[in-house]
Amino acid sequence: MGPSERRVIGSLLLMLGLTCLALGLHTGQLSQVAELVTTVFQTAIAGIP
């Protein structure tokens, strides 16, 4: 897989992520996602000695 193909795949993944973020903002589910992310980061930070 060449560099240009990787760039295309990366761009598609970025657009998919931005689309999902926009849909989450539109439907009002962003608070649930933010709560999930903070829970994941809290448990990850707690595991660091």
Order of alpha helices (4+ residues) and beta strands (2+ residues): alpha-alpha
